[in-house]
């Protein structure tokens, strides 16, 4: 679960980081509020949310177990812990 949270956090922050790198590359003052107008922040937020939604879809579609599989929880066999699996 923590990997998913880090992935989604990185996807959300990526447009803002890309814009900051663009400002740095163009020699603009990255910290200056003038180069971060509300309209730009709005569009960066929209792009970030779109990236997160896309990430959610990709993670849901391509990770996890196959459809119709049955989860067998962790259990003890012969005194040893057997981790949970999907069959």
C-alpha beads as a LAMMPS data file, in Angstrom:
LAMMPS data file: protein, C-alpha beads

87 atoms
86 bonds

1 atom types
1 bond types

-500.0 500.0 xlo xhi
-500.0 500.0 ylo yhi
-500.0 500.0 zlo zhi

Masses

1 110.0

Atoms # bond

1 1 1 0.000 0.000 0.000
2 1 1 2.831 2.401 0.794
3 1 1 4.239 1.927 -2.714
4 1 1 0.892 2.965 -4.191
5 1 1 0.797 6.071 -2.017
6 1 1 4.332 7.054 -3.021
7 1 1 3.514 6.435 -6.689
8 1 1 0.407 8.619 -6.553
9 1 1 2.267 11.300 -4.586
10 1 1 5.026 11.348 -7.189
11 1 1 2.465 11.576 -9.990
12 1 1 0.765 14.499 -8.255
13 1 1 4.016 16.397 -7.662
14 1 1 5.517 15.763 -11.112
15 1 1 3.826 18.709 -12.962
16 1 1 4.902 21.136 -10.232
17 1 1 8.473 19.838 -10.272
18 1 1 8.555 19.989 -14.084
19 1 1 7.384 23.612 -13.990
20 1 1 9.985 24.480 -11.347
21 1 1 12.697 22.879 -13.506
22 1 1 11.400 24.862 -16.497
23 1 1 11.612 28.086 -14.470
24 1 1 15.113 27.216 -13.323
25 1 1 16.184 26.423 -16.910
26 1 1 14.833 29.748 -18.160
27 1 1 16.670 31.586 -15.373
28 1 1 13.434 32.773 -13.744
29 1 1 13.302 33.078 -9.987
30 1 1 11.598 29.841 -8.932
31 1 1 10.630 31.177 -5.502
32 1 1 9.179 34.447 -6.832
33 1 1 5.339 34.438 -6.515
34 1 1 5.047 36.400 -9.773
35 1 1 6.107 33.344 -11.829
36 1 1 3.513 31.164 -10.026
37 1 1 0.231 32.890 -10.996
38 1 1 -3.060 31.364 -9.892
39 1 1 -3.951 30.315 -13.437
40 1 1 -0.694 28.375 -13.773
41 1 1 -1.185 26.687 -10.407
42 1 1 -4.732 25.762 -11.462
43 1 1 -3.543 24.104 -14.683
44 1 1 -0.715 22.322 -12.873
45 1 1 -3.254 20.983 -10.369
46 1 1 -5.528 19.782 -13.182
47 1 1 -2.565 18.037 -14.830
48 1 1 -1.557 16.515 -11.494
49 1 1 -5.054 15.174 -10.854
50 1 1 -5.204 13.740 -14.384
51 1 1 -1.864 11.997 -13.793
52 1 1 -3.142 10.606 -10.487
53 1 1 -6.357 9.305 -12.035
54 1 1 -4.343 7.689 -14.808
55 1 1 -2.058 6.162 -12.201
56 1 1 -5.026 4.779 -10.265
57 1 1 -6.396 3.193 -13.434
58 1 1 -3.050 1.649 -14.399
59 1 1 -2.417 0.301 -10.900
60 1 1 -5.933 -1.127 -10.662
61 1 1 -5.770 -2.684 -14.108
62 1 1 -2.274 -4.150 -14.143
63 1 1 -1.516 -5.083 -10.543
64 1 1 -3.079 -7.524 -8.177
65 1 1 -4.435 -10.980 -8.794
66 1 1 -6.386 -12.313 -11.765
67 1 1 -10.144 -11.925 -11.790
68 1 1 -11.977 -14.811 -10.154
69 1 1 -9.052 -15.996 -8.040
70 1 1 -9.518 -17.047 -4.425
71 1 1 -7.430 -15.687 -1.570
72 1 1 -5.976 -18.230 0.837
73 1 1 -4.979 -16.392 4.032
74 1 1 -1.708 -16.969 5.861
75 1 1 -1.774 -20.095 7.974
76 1 1 0.430 -22.532 9.895
77 1 1 1.467 -25.837 8.288
78 1 1 3.743 -28.229 10.164
79 1 1 4.715 -25.462 12.595
80 1 1 5.739 -23.044 9.812
81 1 1 3.996 -19.877 8.704
82 1 1 2.789 -20.085 5.104
83 1 1 2.122 -16.630 3.613
84 1 1 -1.218 -15.793 2.056
85 1 1 -1.631 -16.529 -1.658
86 1 1 -4.204 -16.273 -4.399
87 1 1 -5.260 -19.356 -6.318

Bonds

1 1 1 2
2 1 2 3
3 1 3 4
4 1 4 5
5 1 5 6
6 1 6 7
7 1 7 8
8 1 8 9
9 1 9 10
10 1 10 11
11 1 11 12
12 1 12 13
13 1 13 14
14 1 14 15
15 1 15 16
16 1 16 17
17 1 17 18
18 1 18 19
19 1 19 20
20 1 20 21
21 1 21 22
22 1 22 23
23 1 23 24
24 1 24 25
25 1 25 26
26 1 26 27
27 1 27 28
28 1 28 29
29 1 29 30
30 1 30 31
31 1 31 32
32 1 32 33
33 1 33 34
34 1 34 35
35 1 35 36
36 1 36 37
37 1 37 38
38 1 38 39
39 1 39 40
40 1 40 41
41 1 41 42
42 1 42 43
43 1 43 44
44 1 44 45
45 1 45 46
46 1 46 47
47 1 47 48
48 1 48 49
49 1 49 50
50 1 50 51
51 1 51 52
52 1 52 53
53 1 53 54
54 1 54 55
55 1 55 56
56 1 56 57
57 1 57 58
58 1 58 59
59 1 59 60
60 1 60 61
61 1 61 62
62 1 62 63
63 1 63 64
64 1 64 65
65 1 65 66
66 1 66 67
67 1 67 68
68 1 68 69
69 1 69 70
70 1 70 71
71 1 71 72
72 1 72 73
73 1 73 74
74 1 74 75
75 1 75 76
76 1 76 77
77 1 77 78
78 1 78 79
79 1 79 80
80 1 80 81
81 1 81 82
82 1 82 83
83 1 83 84
84 1 84 85
85 1 85 86
86 1 86 87
